[in-house]
């Protein structure tokens, strides 16, 4: 259950980052509320996961999902560069997160 919570934490982190971008573009209260809800849910799920998982592993995977997912959301929704080099490094981050899970 801790791993599922950790993945949910990373997905909510991605959502929060997407809402930062939306807030920057739109400047409305809905984006602000959604941003706080996304990050709040992310921290709640992360703290639950850290009751079982080691802090270093949980934090590394949470930030990996958030950073990689944020970059992918930027490419898919906001027209950011889809250069193959970016994709290689995103893949490396995700592989490192999987590697941490395998050795934990």
Buried (B, 14 or more C-beta within 10 A) or exposed (E): EBBEBBBBBBBBBBBBBBBBBBBEEEEEEEBBEBBEBBBEBBBBBBEBBBEEBEEEBBBBBBBBBBBBBBBBBBBEEEEBEEEEEBBEEBEEBBEBBEEBBEEE
